[in-house]
Amino acid sequence: MFKVGDKVIKNPQTWKQNDFDSWGRGEGVGTIVEPPFSVNDIDCVDVRWDNGRCFEEISGLQLCNESKPKLES
């Protein structure tokens, strides 16, 4: 579903909080990055948030719609 480079946000309906939320996990827009090692758990992806990086369950994320309205000329 997700691929490296995708922009994601937390899904407020399925997000599971944990201790890492205290440093900003799940805040703002995250980017899916290549994990530093092989990951056998296909239900997780490596996400770089503004304040750090964390493995996230796919079910807790959704794609970010960053489309912005075009400026009128």
PQR file with spaces between the fields and no chain letter, atoms N, CA, C, O and H, PARSE charges and radii, in Angstrom:
ATOM       1  N    MET     1       0.823   -1.186    0.000 -0.4000 1.5000
ATOM       2  CA   MET     1       0.000    0.000    0.000 -0.0000 2.0000
ATOM       3  C    MET     1       0.872    1.257    0.000  0.5500 1.7000
ATOM       4  O    MET     1       0.731    2.106   -0.881 -0.5500 1.4000
ATOM       5  N    PHE     2       1.773    1.384    0.980 -0.4000 1.5000
ATOM       6  CA   PHE     2       2.663    2.538    1.032 -0.0000 2.0000
ATOM       7  C    PHE     2       3.994    2.196    0.382  0.5500 1.7000
ATOM       8  O    PHE     2       4.406    1.037    0.351 -0.5500 1.4000
ATOM       9  H    PHE     2       1.887    0.695    1.695  0.4000 1.0000
ATOM      10  N    LYS     3       4.665    3.230   -0.141 -0.4000 1.5000
ATOM      11  CA   LYS     3       5.990    3.027   -0.715 -0.0000 2.0000
ATOM      12  C    LYS     3       6.919    4.121   -0.203  0.5500 1.7000
ATOM      13  O    LYS     3       6.462    5.166    0.262 -0.5500 1.4000
ATOM      14  H    LYS     3       4.330    4.172   -0.115  0.4000 1.0000
ATOM      15  N    VAL     4       8.207    3.880   -0.290 -0.4000 1.5000
ATOM      16  CA   VAL     4       9.197    4.862    0.149 -0.0000 2.0000
ATOM      17  C    VAL     4       8.940    6.183   -0.568  0.5500 1.7000
ATOM      18  O    VAL     4       8.765    6.222   -1.786 -0.5500 1.4000
ATOM      19  H    VAL     4       8.578    3.031   -0.667  0.4000 1.0000
ATOM      20  N    GLY     5       8.920    7.254    0.204 -0.4000 1.5000
ATOM      21  CA   GLY     5       8.676    8.584   -0.338 -0.0000 2.0000
ATOM      22  C    GLY     5       7.261    9.089   -0.136  0.5500 1.7000
ATOM      23  O    GLY     5       7.011   10.289   -0.251 -0.5500 1.4000
ATOM      24  H    GLY     5       9.062    7.223    1.193  0.4000 1.0000
ATOM      25  N    ASP     6       6.321    8.183    0.165 -0.4000 1.5000
ATOM      26  CA   ASP     6       4.940    8.610    0.405 -0.0000 2.0000
ATOM      27  C    ASP     6       4.858    9.504    1.629  0.5500 1.7000
ATOM      28  O    ASP     6       5.563    9.284    2.613 -0.5500 1.4000
ATOM      29  H    ASP     6       6.524    7.209    0.259  0.4000 1.0000
ATOM      30  N    LYS     7       4.007   10.503    1.570 -0.4000 1.5000
ATOM      31  CA   LYS     7       3.723   11.395    2.698 -0.0000 2.0000
ATOM      32  C    LYS     7       2.501   10.827    3.428  0.5500 1.7000
ATOM      33  O    LYS     7       1.491   10.495    2.809 -0.5500 1.4000
ATOM      34  H    LYS     7       3.434   10.682    0.770  0.4000 1.0000
ATOM      35  N    VAL     8       2.614   10.723    4.751 -0.4000 1.5000
ATOM      36  CA   VAL     8       1.538   10.135    5.542 -0.0000 2.0000
ATOM      37  C    VAL     8       1.224   10.991    6.764  0.5500 1.7000
ATOM      38  O    VAL     8       2.044   11.789    7.217 -0.5500 1.4000
ATOM      39  H    VAL     8       3.435   10.993    5.255  0.4000 1.0000
ATOM      40  N    ILE     9       0.032   10.805    7.275 -0.4000 1.5000
ATOM      41  CA   ILE     9      -0.378   11.388    8.542 -0.0000 2.0000
ATOM      42  C    ILE     9      -0.987   10.263    9.367  0.5500 1.7000
ATOM      43  O    ILE     9      -1.344    9.212    8.834 -0.5500 1.4000
ATOM      44  H    ILE     9      -0.635   10.156    6.907  0.4000 1.0000
ATOM      45  N    LYS    10      -1.100   10.487   10.661 -0.4000 1.5000
ATOM      46  CA   LYS    10      -1.719    9.459   11.487 -0.0000 2.0000
ATOM      47  C    LYS    10      -3.208    9.422   11.192  0.5500 1.7000
ATOM      48  O    LYS    10      -3.827   10.448   10.908 -0.5500 1.4000
ATOM      49  H    LYS    10      -0.810   11.341   11.095  0.4000 1.0000
ATOM      50  N    ASN    11      -3.767    8.239   11.263 -0.4000 1.5000
ATOM      51  CA   ASN    11      -5.202    8.060   11.103 -0.0000 2.0000
ATOM      52  C    ASN    11      -5.807    8.177   12.494  0.5500 1.7000
ATOM      53  O    ASN    11      -5.622    7.277   13.314 -0.5500 1.4000
ATOM      54  H    ASN    11      -3.265    7.405   11.494  0.4000 1.0000
ATOM      55  N    PRO    12      -6.530    9.266   12.786 -0.5600 1.5000
ATOM      56  CA   PRO    12      -7.014    9.481   14.150  0.2800 2.0000
ATOM      57  C    PRO    12      -7.950    8.386   14.649  0.5500 1.7000
ATOM      58  O    PRO    12      -8.117    8.225   15.858 -0.5500 1.4000
ATOM      59  N    GLN    13      -8.558    7.637   13.746 -0.4000 1.5000
ATOM      60  CA   GLN    13      -9.495    6.590   14.153 -0.0000 2.0000
ATOM      61  C    GLN    13      -8.800    5.282   14.518  0.5500 1.7000
ATOM      62  O    GLN    13      -9.374    4.460   15.233 -0.5500 1.4000
ATOM      63  H    GLN    13      -8.422    7.768   12.764  0.4000 1.0000
ATOM      64  N    THR    14      -7.579    5.077   14.040 -0.4000 1.5000
ATOM      65  CA   THR    14      -6.901    3.797   14.285 -0.0000 2.0000
ATOM      66  C    THR    14      -5.527    3.953   14.931  0.5500 1.7000
ATOM      67  O    THR    14      -4.852    2.954   15.180 -0.5500 1.4000
ATOM      68  H    THR    14      -7.113    5.745   13.459  0.4000 1.0000
ATOM      69  N    TRP    15      -5.098    5.193   15.210 -0.4000 1.5000
ATOM      70  CA   TRP    15      -3.784    5.467   15.782 -0.0000 2.0000
ATOM      71  C    TRP    15      -3.679    4.868   17.175  0.5500 1.7000
ATOM      72  O    TRP    15      -4.575    5.044   18.000 -0.5500 1.4000
ATOM      73  H    TRP    15      -5.647    6.004   15.007  0.4000 1.0000
ATOM      74  N    LYS    16      -2.590    4.162   17.439 -0.4000 1.5000
ATOM      75  CA   LYS    16      -2.324    3.601   18.770 -0.0000 2.0000
ATOM      76  C    LYS    16      -1.199    4.401   19.408  0.5500 1.7000
ATOM      77  O    LYS    16      -0.054    4.341   18.960 -0.5500 1.4000
ATOM      78  H    LYS    16      -1.862    4.019   16.769  0.4000 1.0000
ATOM      79  N    GLN    17      -1.526    5.144   20.449 -0.4000 1.5000
ATOM      80  CA   GLN    17      -0.515    5.945   21.125 -0.0000 2.0000
ATOM      81  C    GLN    17       0.470    5.050   21.866  0.5500 1.7000
ATOM      82  O    GLN    17       0.129    3.957   22.317 -0.5500 1.4000
ATOM      83  H    GLN    17      -2.456    5.192   20.813  0.4000 1.0000
ATOM      84  N    ASN    18       1.712    5.549   21.980 -0.4000 1.5000
ATOM      85  CA   ASN    18       2.713    4.883   22.812 -0.0000 2.0000
ATOM      86  C    ASN    18       3.653    5.943   23.375  0.5500 1.7000
ATOM      87  O    ASN    18       3.444    7.135   23.148 -0.5500 1.4000
ATOM      88  H    ASN    18       1.989    6.438   21.613  0.4000 1.0000
ATOM      89  N    ASP    19       4.666    5.535   24.091 -0.4000 1.5000
ATOM      90  CA   ASP    19       5.583    6.475   24.757 -0.0000 2.0000
ATOM      91  C    ASP    19       6.307    7.402   23.787  0.5500 1.7000
ATOM      92  O    ASP    19       6.719    8.496   24.175 -0.5500 1.4000
ATOM      93  H    ASP    19       4.836    4.567   24.275  0.4000 1.0000
ATOM      94  N    PHE    20       6.469    6.983   22.527 -0.4000 1.5000
ATOM      95  CA   PHE    20       7.177    7.810   21.551 -0.0000 2.0000
ATOM      96  C    PHE    20       6.370    9.034   21.131  0.5500 1.7000
ATOM      97  O    PHE    20       6.931    9.964   20.551 -0.5500 1.4000
ATOM      98  H    PHE    20       6.135    6.095   22.212  0.4000 1.0000
ATOM      99  N    ASP    21       5.067    9.056   21.410 -0.4000 1.5000
ATOM     100  CA   ASP    21       4.258   10.228   21.082 -0.0000 2.0000
ATOM     101  C    ASP    21       4.759   11.468   21.832  0.5500 1.7000
ATOM     102  O    ASP    21       4.527   12.594   21.391 -0.5500 1.4000
ATOM     103  H    ASP    21       4.612    8.300   21.881  0.4000 1.0000
ATOM     104  N    SER    22       5.440   11.265   22.957 -0.4000 1.5000
ATOM     105  CA   SER    22       5.904   12.394   23.769 -0.0000 2.0000
ATOM     106  C    SER    22       6.939   13.257   23.048  0.5500 1.7000
ATOM     107  O    SER    22       7.082   14.431   23.388 -0.5500 1.4000
ATOM     108  H    SER    22       5.629   10.350   23.316  0.4000 1.0000
ATOM     109  N    TRP    23       7.661   12.723   22.069 -0.4000 1.5000
ATOM     110  CA   TRP    23       8.640   13.533   21.335 -0.0000 2.0000
ATOM     111  C    TRP    23       8.103   14.018   19.993  0.5500 1.7000
ATOM     112  O    TRP    23       8.831   14.657   19.233 -0.5500 1.4000
ATOM     113  H    TRP    23       7.545   11.769   21.792  0.4000 1.0000
ATOM     114  N    GLY    24       6.841   13.724   19.691 -0.4000 1.5000
ATOM     115  CA   GLY    24       6.251   14.232   18.459 -0.0000 2.0000
ATOM     116  C    GLY    24       5.890   13.178   17.444  0.5500 1.7000
ATOM     117  O    GLY    24       5.529   13.504   16.313 -0.5500 1.4000
ATOM     118  H    GLY    24       6.250   13.204   20.308  0.4000 1.0000
ATOM     119  N    ARG    25       5.980   11.925   17.824 -0.4000 1.5000
ATOM     120  CA   ARG    25       5.577   10.842   16.922 -0.0000 2.0000
ATOM     121  C    ARG    25       4.124   11.074   16.501  0.5500 1.7000
ATOM     122  O    ARG    25       3.256   11.306   17.342 -0.5500 1.4000
ATOM     123  H    ARG    25       6.273   11.660   18.743  0.4000 1.0000
ATOM     124  N    GLY    26       3.873   11.011   15.204 -0.4000 1.5000
ATOM     125  CA   GLY    26       2.525   11.146   14.687 -0.0000 2.0000
ATOM     126  C    GLY    26       2.053   12.572   14.485  0.5500 1.7000
ATOM     127  O    GLY    26       0.921   12.788   14.052 -0.5500 1.4000
ATOM     128  H    GLY    26       4.579   10.822   14.521  0.4000 1.0000
ATOM     129  N    GLU    27       2.889   13.543   14.787 -0.4000 1.5000
ATOM     130  CA   GLU    27       2.504   14.943   14.601 -0.0000 2.0000
ATOM     131  C    GLU    27       2.923   15.418   13.219  0.5500 1.7000
ATOM     132  O    GLU    27       4.032   15.132   12.767 -0.5500 1.4000
ATOM     133  H    GLU    27       3.808   13.367   15.138  0.4000 1.0000
ATOM     134  N    GLY    28       2.049   16.130   12.559 -0.4000 1.5000
ATOM     135  CA   GLY    28       2.350   16.681   11.245 -0.0000 2.0000
ATOM     136  C    GLY    28       2.358   15.609   10.161  0.5500 1.7000
ATOM     137  O    GLY    28       1.644   14.609   10.234 -0.5500 1.4000
ATOM     138  H    GLY    28       1.148   16.362   12.926  0.4000 1.0000
ATOM     139  N    VAL    29       3.183   15.851    9.166 -0.4000 1.5000
ATOM     140  CA   VAL    29       3.286   14.957    8.015 -0.0000 2.0000
ATOM     141  C    VAL    29       4.580   14.165    8.119  0.5500 1.7000
ATOM     142  O    VAL    29       5.652   14.737    8.321 -0.5500 1.4000
ATOM     143  H    VAL    29       3.764   16.663    9.106  0.4000 1.0000
ATOM     144  N    GLY    30       4.479   12.844    7.981 -0.4000 1.5000
ATOM     145  CA   GLY    30       5.647   11.977    7.987 -0.0000 2.0000
ATOM     146  C    GLY    30       5.958   11.499    6.579  0.5500 1.7000
ATOM     147  O    GLY    30       5.120   11.579    5.681 -0.5500 1.4000
ATOM     148  H    GLY    30       3.608   12.380    7.818  0.4000 1.0000
ATOM     149  N    THR    31       7.164   11.005    6.400 -0.4000 1.5000
ATOM     150  CA   THR    31       7.594   10.459    5.111 -0.0000 2.0000
ATOM     151  C    THR    31       8.033    9.020    5.303  0.5500 1.7000
ATOM     152  O    THR    31       8.815    8.719    6.204 -0.5500 1.4000
ATOM     153  H    THR    31       7.845   10.939    7.129  0.4000 1.0000
ATOM     154  N    ILE    32       7.530    8.129    4.458 -0.4000 1.5000
ATOM     155  CA   ILE    32       7.965    6.729    4.485 -0.0000 2.0000
ATOM     156  C    ILE    32       9.403    6.686    3.990  0.5500 1.7000
ATOM     157  O    ILE    32       9.715    7.210    2.921 -0.5500 1.4000
ATOM     158  H    ILE    32       6.894    8.374    3.726  0.4000 1.0000
ATOM     159  N    VAL    33      10.281    6.057    4.774 -0.4000 1.5000
ATOM     160  CA   VAL    33      11.695    5.945    4.416 -0.0000 2.0000
ATOM     161  C    VAL    33      12.105    4.478    4.373  0.5500 1.7000
ATOM     162  O    VAL    33      11.415    3.600    4.892 -0.5500 1.4000
ATOM     163  H    VAL    33      10.028    5.631    5.643  0.4000 1.0000
ATOM     164  N    GLU    34      13.240    4.243    3.743 -0.4000 1.5000
ATOM     165  CA   GLU    34      13.803    2.890    3.668 -0.0000 2.0000
ATOM     166  C    GLU    34      14.294    2.499    5.058  0.5500 1.7000
ATOM     167  O    GLU    34      15.073    3.235    5.664 -0.5500 1.4000
ATOM     168  H    GLU    34      13.800    4.956    3.322  0.4000 1.0000
ATOM     169  N    PRO    35      13.851    1.354    5.571 -0.5600 1.5000
ATOM     170  CA   PRO    35      14.327    0.938    6.897  0.2800 2.0000
ATOM     171  C    PRO    35      15.823    0.616    6.870  0.5500 1.7000
ATOM     172  O    PRO    35      16.351    0.217    5.832 -0.5500 1.4000
ATOM     173  N    PRO    36      16.507    0.786    8.004 -0.5600 1.5000
ATOM     174  CA   PRO    36      17.951    0.563    8.050  0.2800 2.0000
ATOM     175  C    PRO    36      18.331   -0.916    8.022  0.5500 1.7000
ATOM     176  O    PRO    36      19.508   -1.257    7.906 -0.5500 1.4000
ATOM     177  N    PHE    37      17.345   -1.780    8.128 -0.4000 1.5000
ATOM     178  CA   PHE    37      17.581   -3.219    8.084 -0.0000 2.0000
ATOM     179  C    PHE    37      16.347   -3.892    7.518  0.5500 1.7000
ATOM     180  O    PHE    37      15.290   -3.270    7.416 -0.5500 1.4000
ATOM     181  H    PHE    37      16.389   -1.503    8.222  0.4000 1.0000
ATOM     182  N    SER    38      16.471   -5.147    7.153 -0.4000 1.5000
ATOM     183  CA   SER    38      15.352   -5.887    6.571 -0.0000 2.0000
ATOM     184  C    SER    38      14.222   -6.022    7.588  0.5500 1.7000
ATOM     185  O    SER    38      14.441   -6.377    8.746 -0.5500 1.4000
ATOM     186  H    SER    38      17.330   -5.652    7.235  0.4000 1.0000
ATOM     187  N    VAL    39      13.025   -5.734    7.128 -0.4000 1.5000
ATOM     188  CA   VAL    39      11.853   -5.813    7.999 -0.0000 2.0000
ATOM     189  C    VAL    39      10.956   -6.920    7.483  0.5500 1.7000
ATOM     190  O    VAL    39      10.456   -6.858    6.360 -0.5500 1.4000
ATOM     191  H    VAL    39      12.847   -5.446    6.187  0.4000 1.0000
ATOM     192  N    ASN    40      10.754   -7.937    8.314 -0.4000 1.5000
ATOM     193  CA   ASN    40       9.901   -9.050    7.909 -0.0000 2.0000
ATOM     194  C    ASN    40       8.433   -8.783    8.183  0.5500 1.7000
ATOM     195  O    ASN    40       7.564   -9.461    7.635 -0.5500 1.4000
ATOM     196  H    ASN    40      11.160   -7.987    9.226  0.4000 1.0000
ATOM     197  N    ASP    41       8.151   -7.806    9.023 -0.4000 1.5000
ATOM     198  CA   ASP    41       6.783   -7.485    9.387 -0.0000 2.0000
ATOM     199  C    ASP    41       6.210   -6.559    8.316  0.5500 1.7000
ATOM     200  O    ASP    41       6.504   -5.364    8.299 -0.5500 1.4000
ATOM     201  H    ASP    41       8.857   -7.255    9.468  0.4000 1.0000
ATOM     202  N    ILE    42       5.388   -7.116    7.419 -0.4000 1.5000
ATOM     203  CA   ILE    42       4.860   -6.308    6.321 -0.0000 2.0000
ATOM     204  C    ILE    42       3.736   -5.380    6.768  0.5500 1.7000
ATOM     205  O    ILE    42       3.211   -4.610    5.964 -0.5500 1.4000
ATOM     206  H    ILE    42       5.149   -8.087    7.433  0.4000 1.0000
ATOM     207  N    ASP    43       3.365   -5.448    8.038 -0.4000 1.5000
ATOM     208  CA   ASP    43       2.314   -4.576    8.557 -0.0000 2.0000
ATOM     209  C    ASP    43       2.879   -3.280    9.121  0.5500 1.7000
ATOM     210  O    ASP    43       2.128   -2.470    9.664 -0.5500 1.4000
ATOM     211  H    ASP    43       3.791   -6.074    8.691  0.4000 1.0000
ATOM     212  N    CYS    44       4.195   -3.065    9.004 -0.4000 1.5000
ATOM     213  CA   CYS    44       4.837   -1.866    9.536 -0.0000 2.0000
ATOM     214  C    CYS    44       5.690   -1.193    8.467  0.5500 1.7000
ATOM     215  O    CYS    44       6.207   -1.843    7.558 -0.5500 1.4000
ATOM     216  H    CYS    44       4.806   -3.723    8.563  0.4000 1.0000
ATOM     217  N    VAL    45       5.823    0.125    8.599 -0.4000 1.5000
ATOM     218  CA   VAL    45       6.707    0.894    7.728 -0.0000 2.0000
ATOM     219  C    VAL    45       7.533    1.834    8.605  0.5500 1.7000
ATOM     220  O    VAL    45       7.143    2.146    9.730 -0.5500 1.4000
ATOM     221  H    VAL    45       5.403    0.653    9.337  0.4000 1.0000
ATOM     222  N    ASP    46       8.662    2.275    8.087 -0.4000 1.5000
ATOM     223  CA   ASP    46       9.539    3.201    8.786 -0.0000 2.0000
ATOM     224  C    ASP    46       9.151    4.612    8.364  0.5500 1.7000
ATOM     225  O    ASP    46       9.168    4.936    7.176 -0.5500 1.4000
ATOM     226  H    ASP    46       8.978    2.021    7.173  0.4000 1.0000
ATOM     227  N    VAL    47       8.801    5.456    9.339 -0.4000 1.5000
ATOM     228  CA   VAL    47       8.334    6.809    9.041 -0.0000 2.0000
ATOM     229  C    VAL    47       9.241    7.832    9.711  0.5500 1.7000
ATOM     230  O    VAL    47       9.564    7.714   10.893 -0.5500 1.4000
ATOM     231  H    VAL    47       8.787    5.194   10.304  0.4000 1.0000
ATOM     232  N    ARG    48       9.647    8.836    8.942 -0.4000 1.5000
ATOM     233  CA   ARG    48      10.409    9.959    9.500 -0.0000 2.0000
ATOM     234  C    ARG    48       9.414   11.090    9.751  0.5500 1.7000
ATOM     235  O    ARG    48       8.846   11.666    8.824 -0.5500 1.4000
ATOM     236  H    ARG    48       9.384    8.932    7.982  0.4000 1.0000
ATOM     237  N    TRP    49       9.223   11.385   11.033 -0.4000 1.5000
ATOM     238  CA   TRP    49       8.396   12.512   11.458 -0.0000 2.0000
ATOM     239  C    TRP    49       9.296   13.725   11.618  0.5500 1.7000
ATOM     240  O    TRP    49      10.516   13.592   11.528 -0.5500 1.4000
ATOM     241  H    TRP    49       9.684   10.916   11.787  0.4000 1.0000
ATOM     242  N    ASP    50       8.737   14.893   11.849 -0.4000 1.5000
ATOM     243  CA   ASP    50       9.546   16.111   12.001 -0.0000 2.0000
ATOM     244  C    ASP    50      10.580   15.984   13.108  0.5500 1.7000
ATOM     245  O    ASP    50      11.690   16.501   12.976 -0.5500 1.4000
ATOM     246  H    ASP    50       7.746   15.001   11.922  0.4000 1.0000
ATOM     247  N    ASN    51      10.234   15.300   14.204 -0.4000 1.5000
ATOM     248  CA   ASN    51      11.134   15.230   15.357 -0.0000 2.0000
ATOM     249  C    ASN    51      11.849   13.897   15.527  0.5500 1.7000
ATOM     250  O    ASN    51      12.550   13.705   16.521 -0.5500 1.4000
ATOM     251  H    ASN    51       9.332   14.880   14.311  0.4000 1.0000
ATOM     252  N    GLY    52      11.695   12.987   14.600 -0.4000 1.5000
ATOM     253  CA   GLY    52      12.357   11.700   14.737 -0.0000 2.0000
ATOM     254  C    GLY    52      11.771   10.664   13.798  0.5500 1.7000
ATOM     255  O    GLY    52      11.006   10.977   12.885 -0.5500 1.4000
ATOM     256  H    GLY    52      11.126   13.143   13.793  0.4000 1.0000
ATOM     257  N    ARG    53      12.145    9.445   14.046 -0.4000 1.5000
ATOM     258  CA   ARG    53      11.799    8.358   13.148 -0.0000 2.0000
ATOM     259  C    ARG    53      11.279    7.192   13.964  0.5500 1.7000
ATOM     260  O    ARG    53      11.771    6.933   15.062 -0.5500 1.4000
ATOM     261  H    ARG    53      12.766    9.191   14.787  0.4000 1.0000
ATOM     262  N    CYS    54      10.269    6.471   13.428 -0.4000 1.5000
ATOM     263  CA   CYS    54       9.674    5.386   14.187 -0.0000 2.0000
ATOM     264  C    CYS    54       9.016    4.388   13.232  0.5500 1.7000
ATOM     265  O    CYS    54       8.494    4.773   12.186 -0.5500 1.4000
ATOM     266  H    CYS    54       9.869    6.681   12.536  0.4000 1.0000
ATOM     267  N    PHE    55       9.044    3.115   13.595 -0.4000 1.5000
ATOM     268  CA   PHE    55       8.284    2.122   12.853 -0.0000 2.0000
ATOM     269  C    PHE    55       6.823    2.278   13.225  0.5500 1.7000
ATOM     270  O    PHE    55       6.486    2.395   14.403 -0.5500 1.4000
ATOM     271  H    PHE    55       9.468    2.802   14.445  0.4000 1.0000
ATOM     272  N    GLU    56       5.952    2.282   12.221 -0.4000 1.5000
ATOM     273  CA   GLU    56       4.524    2.496   12.435 -0.0000 2.0000
ATOM     274  C    GLU    56       3.713    1.368   11.812  0.5500 1.7000
ATOM     275  O    GLU    56       4.060    0.841   10.755 -0.5500 1.4000
ATOM     276  H    GLU    56       6.225    2.187   11.264  0.4000 1.0000
ATOM     277  N    GLU    57       2.632    1.010   12.484 -0.4000 1.5000
ATOM     278  CA   GLU    57       1.688    0.062   11.909 -0.0000 2.0000
ATOM     279  C    GLU    57       0.966    0.750   10.753  0.5500 1.7000
ATOM     280  O    GLU    57       0.521    1.890   10.881 -0.5500 1.4000
ATOM     281  H    GLU    57       2.350    1.438   13.343  0.4000 1.0000
ATOM     282  N    ILE    58       0.856    0.055    9.635 -0.4000 1.5000
ATOM     283  CA   ILE    58       0.188    0.604    8.457 -0.0000 2.0000
ATOM     284  C    ILE    58      -1.247    1.006    8.784  0.5500 1.7000
ATOM     285  O    ILE    58      -1.748    2.005    8.268 -0.5500 1.4000
ATOM     286  H    ILE    58       1.218   -0.871    9.531  0.4000 1.0000
ATOM     287  N    SER    59      -1.899    0.237    9.629 -0.4000 1.5000
ATOM     288  CA   SER    59      -3.300    0.519    9.963 -0.0000 2.0000
ATOM     289  C    SER    59      -3.475    1.860   10.671  0.5500 1.7000
ATOM     290  O    SER    59      -4.581    2.403   10.681 -0.5500 1.4000
ATOM     291  H    SER    59      -1.492   -0.574   10.048  0.4000 1.0000
ATOM     292  N    GLY    60      -2.414    2.408   11.263 -0.4000 1.5000
ATOM     293  CA   GLY    60      -2.491    3.672   11.975 -0.0000 2.0000
ATOM     294  C    GLY    60      -2.174    4.888   11.125  0.5500 1.7000
ATOM     295  O    GLY    60      -2.127    6.009   11.632 -0.5500 1.4000
ATOM     296  H    GLY    60      -1.516    1.968   11.255  0.4000 1.0000
ATOM     297  N    LEU    61      -1.954    4.672    9.819 -0.4000 1.5000
ATOM     298  CA   LEU    61      -1.553    5.757    8.925 -0.0000 2.0000
ATOM     299  C    LEU    61      -2.546    5.937    7.791  0.5500 1.7000
ATOM     300  O    LEU    61      -3.332    5.043    7.479 -0.5500 1.4000
ATOM     301  H    LEU    61      -1.992    3.762    9.407  0.4000 1.0000
ATOM     302  N    GLN    62      -2.492    7.099    7.190 -0.4000 1.5000
ATOM     303  CA   GLN    62      -3.221    7.338    5.949 -0.0000 2.0000
ATOM     304  C    GLN    62      -2.386    8.270    5.087  0.5500 1.7000
ATOM     305  O    GLN    62      -1.588    9.056    5.599 -0.5500 1.4000
ATOM     306  H    GLN    62      -1.853    7.826    7.444  0.4000 1.0000
ATOM     307  N    LEU    63      -2.574    8.179    3.781 -0.4000 1.5000
ATOM     308  CA   LEU    63      -1.842    9.053    2.875 -0.0000 2.0000
ATOM     309  C    LEU    63      -2.231   10.495    3.129  0.5500 1.7000
ATOM     310  O    LEU    63      -3.386   10.795    3.428 -0.5500 1.4000
ATOM     311  H    LEU    63      -3.222    7.540    3.366  0.4000 1.0000
ATOM     312  N    CYS    64      -1.270   11.373    3.010 -0.4000 1.5000
ATOM     313  CA   CYS    64      -1.495   12.800    3.210 -0.0000 2.0000
ATOM     314  C    CYS    64      -1.854   13.415    1.864  0.5500 1.7000
ATOM     315  O    CYS    64      -1.157   13.218    0.869 -0.5500 1.4000
ATOM     316  H    CYS    64      -0.331   11.129    2.767  0.4000 1.0000
ATOM     317  N    ASN    65      -2.930   14.148    1.852 -0.4000 1.5000
ATOM     318  CA   ASN    65      -3.317   14.869    0.644 -0.0000 2.0000
ATOM     319  C    ASN    65      -2.734   16.265    0.754  0.5500 1.7000
ATOM     320  O    ASN    65      -3.313   17.142    1.395 -0.5500 1.4000
ATOM     321  H    ASN    65      -3.496   14.308    2.661  0.4000 1.0000
ATOM     322  N    GLU    66      -1.592   16.465    0.129 -0.4000 1.5000
ATOM     323  CA   GLU    66      -0.908   17.755    0.209 -0.0000 2.0000
ATOM     324  C    GLU    66      -1.248   18.674   -0.953  0.5500 1.7000
ATOM     325  O    GLU    66      -0.594   19.696   -1.158 -0.5500 1.4000
ATOM     326  H    GLU    66      -1.122   15.753   -0.392  0.4000 1.0000
ATOM     327  N    SER    67      -2.274   18.305   -1.714 -0.4000 1.5000
ATOM     328  CA   SER    67      -2.606   19.146   -2.853 -0.0000 2.0000
ATOM     329  C    SER    67      -3.049   20.519   -2.374  0.5500 1.7000
ATOM     330  O    SER    67      -3.862   20.647   -1.458 -0.5500 1.4000
ATOM     331  H    SER    67      -2.806   17.475   -1.547  0.4000 1.0000
ATOM     332  N    LYS    68      -2.507   21.518   -3.000 -0.4000 1.5000
ATOM     333  CA   LYS    68      -2.817   22.898   -2.625 -0.0000 2.0000
ATOM     334  C    LYS    68      -3.533   23.558   -3.793  0.5500 1.7000
ATOM     335  O    LYS    68      -3.243   23.256   -4.951 -0.5500 1.4000
ATOM     336  H    LYS    68      -1.847   21.414   -3.743  0.4000 1.0000
ATOM     337  N    PRO    69      -4.455   24.447   -3.501 -0.5600 1.5000
ATOM     338  CA   PRO    69      -5.140   25.119   -4.598  0.2800 2.0000
ATOM     339  C    PRO    69      -4.162   25.953   -5.438  0.5500 1.7000
ATOM     340  O    PRO    69      -3.226   26.554   -4.910 -0.5500 1.4000
ATOM     341  N    LYS    70      -4.395   25.976   -6.729 -0.4000 1.5000
ATOM     342  CA   LYS    70      -3.538   26.765   -7.605 -0.0000 2.0000
ATOM     343  C    LYS    70      -3.805   28.247   -7.370  0.5500 1.7000
ATOM     344  O    LYS    70      -4.940   28.665   -7.142 -0.5500 1.4000
ATOM     345  H    LYS    70      -5.155   25.489   -7.157  0.4000 1.0000
ATOM     346  N    LEU    71      -2.742   29.023   -7.429 -0.4000 1.5000
ATOM     347  CA   LEU    71      -2.878   30.464   -7.268 -0.0000 2.0000
ATOM     348  C    LEU    71      -3.483   31.051   -8.551  0.5500 1.7000
ATOM     349  O    LEU    71      -3.104   30.684   -9.663 -0.5500 1.4000
ATOM     350  H    LEU    71      -1.820   28.684   -7.613  0.4000 1.0000
ATOM     351  N    GLU    72      -4.406   31.949   -8.364 -0.4000 1.5000
ATOM     352  CA   GLU    72      -4.995   32.589   -9.538 -0.0000 2.0000
ATOM     353  C    GLU    72      -4.019   33.633  -10.067  0.5500 1.7000
ATOM     354  O    GLU    72      -3.366   34.340   -9.300 -0.5500 1.4000
ATOM     355  H    GLU    72      -4.713   32.247   -7.461  0.4000 1.0000
ATOM     356  N    SER    73      -3.932   33.715  -11.404 -0.4000 1.5000
ATOM     357  CA   SER    73      -3.024   34.708  -11.991 -0.0000 2.0000
ATOM     358  C    SER    73      -3.790   35.861  -12.570  0.5500 1.7000
ATOM     359  O    SER    73      -3.191   36.793  -13.107 -0.5500 1.4000
ATOM     360  H    SER    73      -4.462   33.141  -12.027  0.4000 1.0000
